[in-house]
């Protein structure tokens, strides 16, 4: 079995510290001159081979300097992401973030990654767990690896957690991202609780994560199943803009996002042997799901509107 090298935790240059209180608001980020300097330094490191990639393919320098930087304008200016409960993410050590999944193409995973990288005082990297289909896609699968993703399986999750990494899983999988707009914010089945087994086995806390805003970026009103089978996709979304507007149809709607991290659920007290207790695994899985669903309903009631 492949071991995990120590992850290199890099702080984002120019990223502002989180504000005190419940809500953290993104800062303006580095100036243009700083960005040019960072880009030149990045190119120098790549040319000289002065960068690290861990056993799972995670490239922290590429992730921070290129991938997350490319998504940051979407996070700050298009979705205007508001983060709550960032203090519930531990500053160090392993923890498992569990969230709702939606939005047709799963942009919520990247937005949660950015929220923790930019808003948390420790600027932690979030290692995401993805389905086999993600890694089968040309180029996309490689970029996902570079961004810290790995296969959603218990052995990989446990190795990362034991190495003290912050790991995220979206148990709804493609059932969540591919549900119709009429079913928005109704959580799908959470599988068999493999993520809970991983948390129990490693004794790390589970942090529920609720995301509001992701359901509206591509309102899915239909699924062209014939086309999905033809292209080997889990679903082929039909939205008010796609495929009718061609390339313009892939531009997400500018919904207002709120990402809220709930209070951690402790698992250490149960002991690692509890991972083999199916009843306990089911009970905690249901507790996590109900917590996220309750938080979603509460956030929706307080929501001012879809785009503000």
Buried (B, 14 or more C-beta within 10 A) or exposed (E): EEEBEEBBEBEBBEBBEBEEEEBBBBBEBBEEEEBEEBEEBBEEBBEEEEBEBBBBBBBBBBBBBBBBBEBBEBBBEBBBBBBBBBBBBBEEEBBBBBBBBBBBBBBBBBBBBBBBBBBBEBBBBBBBBBBEBBBEEEEEBEBBBBBBBBBBEBEBBBBBBBBBBBBBBBBBBBBBBBBEBEBBBBBBEBBEBBBBBBBBBBBBBBBBBBBBBBBBBBBBEEBBEEBBEEEEBEBBBBBEBBBEEEEEBBEBBBBBBBBBBBEBBEBEEBEEEBBEBEEBBBEBBEBBBEBBBEBBEEBBEEEEEEEE
